């Protein structure tokens, strides 16, 4: 089932996780180009870095037009489309809630009450400019990670790599003619499930180990309709043609797997169901 073991692999800490890049033997020199793309996207879209495009957005006032990198605007455009297509289930304007619940650091954003905006307050003017109608604390989080994986794959393919994989903490994309096995570690106690993948992206998410109580209320890092926390005991796994879509759709599948399936059909993917007892 493929030649995953034959890939030459390197790993580095990026995007708040460990990123691994594997390429076919003889193409090791291209790995650096992949990591350069990972690092570039990290610096552009990090919630934590004071010089990131995201930090510039968080410092904007109502009415400001901000010039951003084309890649940042591209990710914001994907987020806006998904927010519309999912009826608001996918929402990047949840930074204030995630900071209050201690899933994101406070960083240098001032008083959280200043950020009264929502996803509709981020207007895409063109490929390089965003207008802020109300200050909004956004978190690109997983979709920035998925987008970085896609950019790294593009760089590897441009360098002539025929077969490879980029894996950023479970957000991964494989390319090339060979089928490779993927193992998913389930959140409910270490059970693993495996399936075969070729030329596809895979993302998984769950929150059984990242819940907490804040003022007596259970909260999770995943927020669904009406700002309510989503509890996902089982690992949700999806496939798609790109990693940015795969990552985003794990959050949608937690809330509405049928909707996720319908949307993923437009991206050559779907919700992975490992058995009748495991509802994705």
Residue frames relative to the residue before (quaternion, step in Angstrom):
aa qw qx qy qz dx dy dz
X 1.0000 0.0000 0.0000 0.0000 0.00 0.00 0.00
X 0.8142 -0.2148 0.0933 0.5313 3.56 0.51 1.18
X 0.4078 -0.7043 0.5336 0.2301 3.51 -1.36 0.04
X 0.0602 0.8384 -0.5370 0.0710 3.57 0.88 0.96
X 0.6572 0.5287 -0.3164 0.4341 3.59 0.98 -0.81
X 0.6520 0.5331 -0.3204 0.4337 3.60 1.15 -0.48
X 0.5216 0.6460 -0.4183 0.3682 3.60 1.21 -0.20
X 0.3761 -0.6772 0.5846 0.2414 3.55 -1.17 0.68
X 0.1067 -0.8456 0.5230 -0.0087 3.57 -0.54 1.19
X 0.0317 -0.7525 0.6575 0.0191 3.52 -1.23 0.73
X 0.1316 -0.8029 0.5792 0.0515 3.60 -1.09 0.69
X 0.0102 0.7804 -0.6248 0.0236 3.54 -1.16 0.73
X 0.4861 -0.6439 0.4904 0.3294 3.61 -1.17 0.46
X 0.2258 0.7360 -0.6073 0.1959 3.55 -0.69 1.17
X 0.8416 0.2478 -0.1450 0.4574 3.57 -1.32 0.31
X 0.6401 -0.5487 0.3176 0.4339 3.56 1.15 0.60
X 0.7277 0.3108 -0.2131 0.5731 3.58 1.23 0.36
X 0.5372 -0.5553 0.4817 0.4136 3.56 -1.25 -0.40
X 0.1750 -0.7790 0.5972 0.0767 3.55 -0.78 1.07
X 0.0999 -0.7872 0.6080 0.0253 3.55 -0.85 1.05
X 0.0896 -0.7686 0.6321 0.0405 3.54 -1.01 0.91
X 0.0473 -0.7941 0.6059 0.0021 3.54 -0.88 1.00
X 0.0349 -0.8020 0.5962 -0.0122 3.58 -0.91 0.91
X 0.6258 -0.5242 0.4184 0.3982 3.54 -1.27 0.38
X 0.6148 -0.5700 0.4009 0.3694 3.55 -1.10 0.76
X 0.7472 0.3613 -0.2970 0.4722 3.53 -1.02 0.90
X 0.7185 0.3935 -0.2331 0.5240 3.58 1.30 -0.18
X 0.2472 0.8214 -0.4873 0.1637 3.58 1.21 0.43
X 0.6006 0.5933 -0.3646 0.3928 3.60 1.06 -0.68
X 0.6335 0.5558 -0.3327 0.4231 3.60 1.15 -0.53
X 0.4952 0.6834 -0.4289 0.3223 3.59 1.18 -0.40
X 0.6277 0.5570 -0.3429 0.4221 3.59 0.98 -0.82
X 0.6299 0.5305 -0.3392 0.4547 3.60 1.01 -0.75
X 0.6313 0.5294 -0.3283 0.4620 3.57 1.06 -0.72
X 0.6847 0.4728 -0.2902 0.4728 3.57 0.90 -0.89
X 0.5934 0.5595 -0.3702 0.4448 3.60 1.08 -0.60
X 0.6558 0.4926 -0.3129 0.4790 3.59 0.99 -0.76
X 0.6123 0.5399 -0.3449 0.4634 3.59 1.00 -0.77
X 0.6879 0.4860 -0.2796 0.4609 3.57 0.85 -0.99
X 0.6363 0.5381 -0.3329 0.4413 3.58 0.97 -0.81
X 0.6852 0.4646 -0.2893 0.4805 3.59 0.86 -0.91
X 0.5930 0.5631 -0.3613 0.4480 3.59 1.04 -0.72
X 0.7085 0.4630 -0.2726 0.4576 3.59 0.76 -1.00
X 0.6494 0.5236 -0.3210 0.4485 3.61 1.07 -0.62
X 0.8471 0.2538 -0.0527 0.4640 3.57 0.80 -1.05
X 0.3869 0.7342 -0.4789 0.2861 3.60 1.21 0.29
X 0.4376 -0.6744 0.5353 0.2590 3.57 -1.01 0.87
X 0.7043 0.5191 -0.2493 0.4151 3.57 1.11 -0.74
X 0.7031 0.5017 -0.2759 0.4216 3.59 1.04 -0.69
X 0.4743 -0.7195 0.4437 0.2459 3.55 -0.78 1.11
X 0.7225 0.4290 -0.2459 0.4833 3.60 1.17 -0.46
X 0.4583 0.7008 -0.4458 0.3166 3.61 1.23 0.11
X 0.6363 -0.4934 0.4202 0.4185 3.56 -1.30 0.26
X 0.6236 0.5486 -0.3408 0.4405 3.58 1.03 -0.76
X 0.6389 0.5160 -0.3235 0.4699 3.59 1.00 -0.79
X 0.6297 0.5265 -0.3327 0.4644 3.58 1.04 -0.73
X 0.6365 0.5118 -0.3249 0.4768 3.58 1.01 -0.73
X 0.6723 0.5041 -0.3020 0.4502 3.57 0.95 -0.85
X 0.6851 0.4718 -0.2851 0.4763 3.58 1.18 -0.46
X 0.5178 0.6704 -0.4029 0.3465 3.58 1.27 -0.14
X 0.3362 -0.7148 0.5803 0.1980 3.52 -1.27 0.56
X 0.6875 -0.4724 0.3435 0.4316 3.57 -1.26 0.34
X 0.7936 0.2847 -0.2376 0.4825 3.55 -0.88 1.01
X 0.5258 0.6483 -0.4130 0.3643 3.59 1.21 -0.32
X 0.2031 -0.7178 0.6497 0.1462 3.54 -1.20 0.69
X 0.1351 -0.8199 0.5562 0.0091 3.56 -0.59 1.22
X 0.3075 -0.7241 0.5868 0.1919 3.54 -0.97 0.91
X 0.0369 -0.8027 0.5940 -0.0375 3.55 -0.80 1.08
X 0.6317 -0.4946 0.4245 0.4198 3.52 -1.32 0.20
X 0.6139 -0.5778 0.3966 0.3634 3.56 -1.09 0.71
X 0.6529 0.5198 -0.3277 0.4428 3.58 0.99 -0.75
X 0.6234 0.5240 -0.3454 0.4664 3.60 1.02 -0.70
X 0.6594 0.4897 -0.3083 0.4800 3.58 0.94 -0.85
X 0.6144 0.5470 -0.3511 0.4473 3.60 1.03 -0.72
X 0.6667 0.4814 -0.3040 0.4811 3.60 0.95 -0.81
X 0.6341 0.5167 -0.3295 0.4716 3.60 1.01 -0.76
X 0.6283 0.5265 -0.3339 0.4654 3.59 1.07 -0.70
X 0.6265 0.5148 -0.3319 0.4820 3.60 0.99 -0.80
X 0.6619 0.5156 -0.3043 0.4509 3.58 0.92 -0.93
X 0.6546 0.5079 -0.3169 0.4617 3.59 0.97 -0.83
X 0.6489 0.5138 -0.3183 0.4622 3.59 0.96 -0.82
X 0.6821 0.4809 -0.2902 0.4682 3.58 0.94 -0.86
X 0.5979 0.5505 -0.3597 0.4583 3.58 1.06 -0.68
X 0.6657 0.4882 -0.2898 0.4842 3.58 0.99 -0.86
X 0.7296 0.4672 -0.2557 0.4290 3.58 0.74 -1.06
X 0.7288 0.4045 -0.2347 0.5001 3.61 1.16 -0.52
X 0.4821 -0.6851 0.4311 0.3353 3.57 1.24 0.18
X 0.7338 -0.4405 0.2270 0.4647 3.56 1.11 0.72
X 0.4295 0.6906 -0.4831 0.3244 3.62 1.21 -0.02
X 0.7217 0.3141 -0.2191 0.5766 3.57 0.93 -0.86
X 0.1105 0.8108 -0.5474 0.1754 3.53 -0.54 1.23
X 0.2253 -0.7915 0.5545 0.1237 3.58 -0.63 1.10
X 0.6121 0.5747 -0.3468 0.4182 3.60 1.25 -0.24
X 0.4445 0.6941 -0.4436 0.3520 3.57 0.94 0.94
X 0.3177 0.7949 -0.4756 0.2026 3.57 1.25 0.24
X 0.6392 0.5340 -0.3401 0.4366 3.58 0.94 -0.82
X 0.6684 0.4934 -0.2971 0.4707 3.57 0.94 -0.88
X 0.6687 0.4977 -0.3056 0.4602 3.60 0.96 -0.81
X 0.6312 0.5042 -0.3377 0.4831 3.60 1.07 -0.64
X 0.6590 0.5153 -0.3123 0.4502 3.59 0.89 -0.90
X 0.7325 0.3980 -0.2255 0.5042 3.58 1.08 -0.70
X 0.5071 -0.7156 0.3668 0.3101 3.56 1.35 0.37
X 0.4352 0.6635 -0.4902 0.3606 3.58 1.08 0.72
X 0.7419 0.2129 -0.1616 0.6150 3.56 1.30 -0.30
X 0.5195 -0.6331 0.4601 0.3429 3.60 -1.08 0.62
X 0.5909 -0.5971 0.4070 0.3587 3.55 -1.12 0.56
X 0.0796 -0.8294 0.5380 0.1280 3.59 1.12 -0.74
X 0.6674 -0.5129 0.3619 0.4007 3.61 -1.20 -0.33
X 0.2783 0.7874 -0.5022 0.2245 3.57 0.49 1.20
X 0.4847 -0.6695 0.4428 0.3475 3.60 1.22 -0.07
X 0.7893 -0.2942 0.2258 0.4893 3.55 -1.20 -0.56
X 0.4751 -0.7056 0.4470 0.2768 3.57 -0.76 1.04
X 0.5913 0.6015 -0.3640 0.3950 3.57 1.11 -0.60
X 0.5326 0.6334 -0.3944 0.3995 3.58 1.26 -0.31
X 0.7084 0.4641 -0.2499 0.4694 3.57 1.10 -0.73
X 0.0761 0.8357 -0.5330 0.1085 3.54 0.33 1.30
X 0.5265 0.6773 -0.3901 0.3344 3.58 1.26 -0.15
X 0.2283 -0.7362 0.6127 0.1747 3.52 -1.35 0.20
X 0.7896 -0.3458 0.2056 0.4634 3.58 -1.27 -0.07
X 0.6497 0.5342 -0.3239 0.4332 3.60 1.05 -0.68
X 0.6252 0.5524 -0.3352 0.4379 3.60 1.24 -0.25
X 0.6142 0.4843 -0.3540 0.5127 3.58 1.30 0.14
X 0.0622 -0.8239 0.5630 -0.0161 3.56 -0.27 1.29
X 0.2847 -0.7418 0.5841 0.1657 3.56 -0.83 1.01
X 0.2613 -0.7934 0.5368 0.1188 3.56 -0.45 1.26
X 0.7421 -0.2030 0.1578 0.6190 3.56 0.93 -0.97
X 0.7810 -0.3780 0.2225 0.4445 3.59 -1.24 -0.16
X 0.7747 0.3122 -0.1749 0.5213 3.61 1.22 -0.25
X 0.7548 0.3726 -0.1963 0.5029 3.62 1.21 -0.11
X 0.1282 -0.7617 0.6340 0.0387 3.51 -1.16 0.85
X 0.1920 -0.7497 0.6182 0.1374 3.59 -1.06 0.76
X 0.2398 -0.7659 0.5845 0.1197 3.56 -0.91 0.96
X 0.2387 -0.7902 0.5503 0.1256 3.60 -0.60 1.11
X 0.7527 -0.0332 -0.0144 0.6574 3.56 1.21 -0.58
X 0.5740 -0.5844 0.4204 0.3902 3.62 -0.98 0.69
X 0.0239 -0.8044 0.5899 -0.0661 3.54 -0.81 1.10
X 0.2684 -0.7592 0.5731 0.1522 3.58 -0.80 1.01
X 0.0277 -0.8331 0.5515 -0.0310 3.55 -0.15 1.28
X 0.1604 -0.7489 0.6350 0.1010 3.53 -1.31 0.50
X 0.2418 -0.7847 0.5569 0.1248 3.56 -0.58 1.15
X 0.0633 -0.8883 0.4549 -0.0084 3.54 1.33 -0.39
X 0.8760 0.0471 -0.0002 0.4800 3.52 -0.71 -1.20
X 0.6749 0.4901 -0.3420 0.4328 3.62 0.90 -0.74
X 0.5841 0.5350 -0.3821 0.4760 3.60 1.15 -0.46
X 0.6314 0.5222 -0.3255 0.4719 3.57 1.04 -0.76
X 0.6631 0.4957 -0.3040 0.4713 3.58 0.94 -0.87
X 0.6455 0.5154 -0.3175 0.4657 3.57 1.00 -0.81
X 0.6226 0.5363 -0.3377 0.4590 3.59 1.03 -0.76
X 0.6204 0.5289 -0.3360 0.4716 3.58 1.02 -0.79
X 0.6574 0.5081 -0.3120 0.4608 3.59 0.91 -0.89
X 0.6557 0.5074 -0.3140 0.4626 3.60 0.96 -0.84
X 0.6389 0.5183 -0.3273 0.4647 3.58 1.02 -0.77
X 0.6344 0.5190 -0.3290 0.4690 3.60 0.99 -0.81
X 0.6332 0.5292 -0.3302 0.4583 3.59 0.95 -0.83
X 0.6606 0.5067 -0.3045 0.4629 3.58 0.97 -0.86
X 0.6507 0.5100 -0.3161 0.4654 3.59 0.97 -0.82
X 0.6694 0.4897 -0.3047 0.4683 3.57 0.91 -0.88
X 0.6342 0.5287 -0.3306 0.4571 3.60 1.03 -0.75
X 0.6761 0.4747 -0.2808 0.4886 3.57 1.20 -0.58
X 0.6014 -0.6167 0.3401 0.3774 3.59 1.27 0.14
X 0.3877 0.7130 -0.4994 0.3032 3.61 1.21 0.32
X 0.3027 -0.8015 0.4860 0.1728 3.64 -0.58 1.07
X 0.7945 0.0933 -0.0133 0.5999 3.59 1.14 -0.62
X 0.2708 0.7836 -0.5292 0.1804 3.57 -0.85 0.87
X 0.2213 -0.7409 0.6191 0.1375 3.48 -1.42 0.03
X 0.0834 -0.7390 0.6646 0.0724 3.54 -1.20 0.69
X 0.0211 -0.8116 0.5810 -0.0572 3.57 -0.66 1.15
X 0.0303 -0.7948 0.6055 -0.0260 3.56 -0.56 1.22
X 0.8113 -0.2963 0.1462 0.4824 3.54 0.06 1.32
X 0.7858 -0.3030 0.1573 0.5157 3.58 0.99 0.79
X 0.5977 0.4398 -0.3626 0.5638 3.55 1.31 -0.13
X 0.1582 0.8283 -0.5181 0.1432 3.59 -0.28 1.15
X 0.1079 -0.7642 0.6324 0.0661 3.49 -1.31 0.47
X 0.1644 -0.7780 0.6035 0.0580 3.51 -0.97 0.99
X 0.0069 -0.7927 0.6095 0.0083 3.56 -1.09 0.65
X 0.5564 0.5885 -0.4596 0.3645 3.52 -1.22 0.56
X 0.6746 -0.5501 0.3288 0.3662 3.58 -1.25 0.27
X 0.6715 0.5233 -0.3032 0.4281 3.60 1.15 -0.51
X 0.4072 -0.6599 0.5755 0.2598 3.54 -1.25 0.61
X 0.0926 -0.8031 0.5877 0.0333 3.56 -0.96 0.85
X 0.4515 -0.6877 0.4917 0.2853 3.61 -1.05 0.69
X 0.1505 -0.7625 0.6254 0.0696 3.55 -1.09 0.83
X 0.1669 -0.7801 0.5973 0.0827 3.56 -0.92 0.92
X 0.1764 -0.7852 0.5895 0.0703 3.57 -0.82 1.04
X 0.2643 -0.7515 0.5842 0.1552 3.56 -0.81 1.01
X 0.3384 -0.7809 0.4980 0.1662 3.54 -0.55 1.19
X 0.5250 -0.6903 0.4136 0.2770 3.57 -1.03 0.77
X 0.6715 0.5544 -0.3033 0.3869 3.59 1.13 -0.49
X 0.8381 -0.2040 0.0878 0.4983 3.59 1.08 0.39
X 0.7313 -0.4816 0.2457 0.4159 3.58 1.00 0.71
X 0.4514 0.6769 -0.4688 0.3438 3.61 1.21 -0.02
X 0.1809 -0.7927 0.5765 0.0810 3.57 -0.95 0.87
X 0.1224 -0.7633 0.6298 0.0759 3.53 -1.16 0.69
X 0.1779 -0.8033 0.5638 0.0714 3.58 -1.02 0.77
X 0.0822 0.7627 -0.6407 0.0334 3.51 -1.20 0.60
X 0.5029 -0.6728 0.4681 0.2743 3.55 -1.26 0.45
X 0.0923 -0.7979 0.5957 -0.0005 3.55 -1.04 0.89
X 0.0382 0.7695 -0.6374 0.0051 3.54 -1.16 0.69
X 0.8501 -0.0234 -0.0142 0.5258 3.56 -0.87 1.00
X 0.5805 0.5645 -0.3720 0.4538 3.55 0.75 1.02
X 0.3567 -0.6843 0.5847 0.2503 3.52 -1.35 0.27
X 0.1163 -0.7764 0.6183 0.0377 3.55 -1.15 0.73
X 0.0393 0.7824 -0.6212 0.0206 3.58 -1.02 0.80
X 0.1094 -0.7862 0.6070 0.0378 3.54 -1.13 0.73
X 0.0244 0.7964 -0.6037 0.0274 3.54 -1.16 0.60
X 0.1359 0.7386 -0.6570 0.0666 3.54 -1.26 0.58
X 0.2379 -0.8034 0.5282 0.1376 3.60 -1.18 0.25
X 0.2643 0.7995 -0.5065 0.1854 3.58 1.15 0.50
X 0.7566 0.3624 -0.1990 0.5066 3.59 1.14 -0.59
X 0.7105 0.4373 -0.2624 0.4849 3.60 1.22 0.11
X 0.4421 0.6689 -0.4762 0.3612 3.57 1.12 0.60
X 0.0252 0.7755 -0.6308 -0.0065 3.52 -1.26 0.38
X 0.4049 -0.6705 0.5515 0.2870 3.52 -1.33 0.15
X 0.0724 -0.7646 0.6403 0.0150 3.52 -0.98 0.97
X 0.8233 -0.0925 -0.0114 0.5599 3.55 -0.53 1.25
X 0.7361 -0.4566 0.2130 0.4521 3.53 0.97 0.99
X 0.6531 0.5012 -0.3059 0.4782 3.59 1.29 0.01
X 0.4386 -0.6908 0.5099 0.2653 3.56 -0.91 0.96
X 0.0006 0.7855 -0.6184 0.0248 3.55 -0.89 0.98
X 0.1329 -0.7584 0.6329 0.0815 3.54 -1.28 0.50
X 0.5852 -0.5884 0.4098 0.3786 3.62 -1.20 0.25
X 0.6579 0.4621 -0.3098 0.5076 3.59 1.27 -0.02
X 0.1032 -0.8121 0.5742 -0.0101 3.53 -0.69 1.18
X 0.2065 -0.8188 0.5305 0.0747 3.54 -0.76 1.08
X 0.8258 -0.1652 0.1449 0.5194 3.54 -1.09 -0.73
X 0.8545 0.1232 -0.1118 0.4922 3.55 -1.15 0.75
X 0.6392 -0.5811 0.3211 0.3881 3.56 1.12 0.64
X 0.4651 0.6920 -0.4379 0.3361 3.58 1.22 0.28
X 0.5061 -0.6526 0.4625 0.3226 3.61 -1.00 0.77
X 0.3024 -0.7359 0.5810 0.1716 3.54 -1.08 0.80
X 0.1938 -0.7715 0.5985 0.0951 3.58 -0.83 1.01
X 0.0088 0.8038 -0.5914 0.0641 3.56 -0.61 1.20
X 0.1976 -0.8080 0.5473 0.0928 3.58 -0.19 1.29
X 0.7439 0.3603 -0.1968 0.5273 3.56 1.05 -0.77
X 0.5396 -0.6070 0.4728 0.3419 3.53 -1.18 0.52
X 0.2334 -0.7553 0.6024 0.1105 3.53 -0.90 1.04
X 0.0294 -0.8084 0.5871 -0.0311 3.58 -0.69 1.08
X 0.0042 -0.7873 0.6164 -0.0102 3.57 -0.97 0.89
X 0.2429 -0.7237 0.6198 0.1818 3.52 -1.33 0.34
X 0.0571 0.7730 -0.6300 0.0477 3.56 -1.21 0.55
X 0.6346 -0.5365 0.3911 0.3956 3.54 -1.28 0.17
X 0.7760 0.1856 -0.1155 0.5916 3.60 1.18 -0.51
X 0.5548 -0.6401 0.4232 0.3215 3.54 -1.15 0.62
X 0.5874 0.5700 -0.3859 0.4257 3.61 1.08 -0.58
X 0.6713 0.4643 -0.2956 0.4963 3.60 1.01 -0.76
X 0.6333 0.5398 -0.3453 0.4340 3.60 0.90 -0.84
X 0.6713 0.4933 -0.3124 0.4565 3.58 0.84 -0.92
X 0.6692 0.5110 -0.3086 0.4425 3.57 0.82 -0.98
X 0.7188 0.4840 -0.2684 0.4208 3.57 0.87 -0.90
X 0.5005 0.6066 -0.4584 0.4140 3.62 1.18 -0.13
X 0.6482 0.5178 -0.3194 0.4578 3.60 1.02 -0.77
X 0.6468 0.5047 -0.3144 0.4776 3.56 1.04 -0.78
X 0.6654 0.5208 -0.3050 0.4392 3.59 0.93 -0.90
X 0.5673 0.5863 -0.3853 0.4312 3.60 1.15 -0.47
X 0.7418 0.4055 -0.1985 0.4960 3.55 1.05 -0.84
X 0.8110 -0.0074 0.0836 0.5791 3.57 0.85 -1.02
X 0.1828 -0.8319 0.5134 0.1051 3.62 0.17 1.23
X 0.6106 0.5523 -0.3604 0.4385 3.60 1.06 -0.59
X 0.6450 0.4981 -0.3096 0.4900 3.57 0.98 -0.83
X 0.6347 0.5309 -0.3308 0.4537 3.57 0.96 -0.84
X 0.6398 0.5230 -0.3243 0.4603 3.59 0.94 -0.85
X 0.6729 0.5044 -0.3075 0.4452 3.58 0.87 -0.93
X 0.6900 0.4655 -0.2829 0.4767 3.58 0.92 -0.85
X 0.6630 0.5147 -0.3071 0.4486 3.58 0.99 -0.79
X 0.5415 0.6148 -0.4030 0.4080 3.59 1.18 -0.43
X 0.6502 0.5009 -0.3094 0.4803 3.59 1.19 -0.52
X 0.7296 0.3616 -0.2100 0.5412 3.58 1.31 -0.14
X 0.5514 -0.6567 0.3709 0.3565 3.57 1.14 0.73
X 0.6498 0.5071 -0.3269 0.4622 3.58 0.95 0.80
X 0.0736 -0.7868 0.6088 0.0693 3.52 -1.30 -0.38
X 0.6094 -0.5098 0.4441 0.4142 3.53 -1.35 0.01
X 0.3317 -0.7439 0.5480 0.1903 3.57 -0.84 0.99
X 0.0885 -0.7873 0.6099 0.0162 3.56 -0.75 1.11
X 0.2578 -0.8182 0.5026 0.1078 3.53 -0.54 1.21
X 0.8026 -0.1009 0.0776 0.5828 3.59 1.16 -0.29
X 0.6633 -0.5321 0.3415 0.4004 3.56 -1.19 0.47
X 0.6828 0.4908 -0.2949 0.4538 3.60 1.07 -0.64
X 0.6960 0.4289 -0.2599 0.5138 3.57 1.28 -0.18
X 0.1184 -0.8096 0.5735 0.0403 3.56 -0.04 1.25
X 0.2783 -0.7530 0.5732 0.1639 3.53 -0.73 1.07
